[in-house]
Amino acid sequence: MRLVGLAARYLLIGAAVAYAVDWSVFELRGPAMSTVTVHKFLKTPLKGNKLEFDYLGTADESCSRTLFPQYAASTWNAPCWWLSRHKTRWESVDLQLPLTAGWSSRPSSASR
């Protein structure tokens, strides 16, 4: 058990050092940003627990030329190597219909 704890500690330290080096290279050479063209789809729920899938077209998404995701231009950017392998983006519509949106099961006293 002691060996597992020691291995986990070194693995965590190694990951932290790798991220720190990746971040410092990203910041020192200036934000190395690029764009990747992705395909966007919209997933919309329908009646009867069915889904409708709509193709929205292609769009350019920004990415960082790093090993890990980096924060630049006020947003987290996926690494370009990952985004170029995952070019499909799904957006989902979350329909929440209000139960009492101006409709009532009983008439109001003003309408009598």
C-alpha positions in Angstrom: 0.0 0.0 0.0 2.9 2.3 0.7 4.2 1.7 -2.8 0.9 2.7 -4.4 0.8 5.9 -2.4 4.4 6.8 -3.4 3.6 6.1 -7.0 0.5 8.2 -6.9 2.5 11.1 -5.3 5.1 11.0 -8.0 2.5 10.7 -10.7 0.7 13.8 -9.4 4.0 15.8 -9.1 4.9 14.7 -12.6 1.6 15.9 -14.0 1.9 19.2 -12.2 5.4 19.8 -13.5 4.3 18.9 -17.1 1.3 21.3 -16.9 3.6 24.1 -15.5 6.1 23.6 -18.3 3.3 23.5 -20.9 1.7 26.7 -19.5 5.1 28.6 -19.3 6.0 27.8 -22.9 2.5 28.8 -23.9 2.8 32.2 -22.1 6.5 32.9 -23.0 6.1 32.5 -26.8 2.8 34.4 -26.7 -0.6 32.8 -26.8 -0.1 30.2 -29.6 -3.6 30.0 -30.8 -5.0 28.4 -33.9 -8.4 27.4 -35.4 -9.9 24.1 -36.4 -13.1 23.7 -38.5 -15.7 21.6 -36.7 -19.1 20.3 -37.6 -21.9 21.4 -35.4 -25.1 19.5 -34.7 -28.2 20.5 -32.7 -30.0 17.9 -30.5 -33.6 18.8 -29.8 -36.0 16.7 -27.6 -39.4 15.9 -29.1 -42.6 14.3 -27.8 -42.5 10.7 -26.9 -38.9 10.7 -25.7 -37.6 11.1 -29.2 -34.7 13.3 -30.4 -34.3 15.4 -33.5 -30.7 15.9 -34.9 -30.1 19.0 -37.1 -26.9 19.8 -38.9 -25.9 23.5 -38.2 -23.0 23.6 -40.5 -19.3 24.2 -40.0 -17.6 26.7 -37.7 -14.1 27.6 -36.8 -13.2 27.1 -33.1 -10.1 28.4 -31.5 -7.6 26.0 -29.9 -4.2 26.3 -28.3 -1.1 24.6 -29.7 -0.2 23.0 -26.4 -0.3 19.6 -24.7 -3.0 20.6 -22.1 -6.1 22.9 -22.3 -5.1 26.5 -21.7 -7.0 29.7 -20.7 -6.6 32.4 -23.3 -8.9 35.1 -24.7 -11.3 34.8 -21.7 -12.1 31.2 -22.4 -10.7 27.7 -22.0 -9.3 26.4 -25.2 -8.9 22.8 -26.1 -5.6 21.7 -27.4 -5.4 21.6 -31.3 -4.3 18.0 -31.3 -7.5 17.0 -29.4 -9.9 19.2 -31.3 -8.6 18.1 -34.7 -9.5 14.5 -33.7 -12.9 15.4 -32.3 -14.4 17.6 -35.0 -18.1 17.0 -34.2 -19.7 19.4 -31.7 -23.1 18.6 -30.2 -25.3 21.4 -28.8 -28.5 20.4 -27.0 -31.7 22.4 -26.5 -33.1 22.0 -23.0 -36.8 22.8 -23.3 -38.4 23.7 -20.0 -42.0 24.6 -20.4 -43.5 26.5 -17.5 -46.4 24.8 -16.0 -48.3 28.0 -15.1 -47.4 30.3 -18.0 -50.6 32.3 -18.1 -52.8 29.2 -18.0 -54.7 28.1 -15.0 -56.8 25.0 -14.4 -59.5 27.1 -12.8 -60.8 30.5 -14.0 -59.6 33.5 -12.1 -62.1 35.7 -10.2 -61.5 38.7 -12.5 -62.8 36.7 -15.5 -66.2 35.8 -14.0 
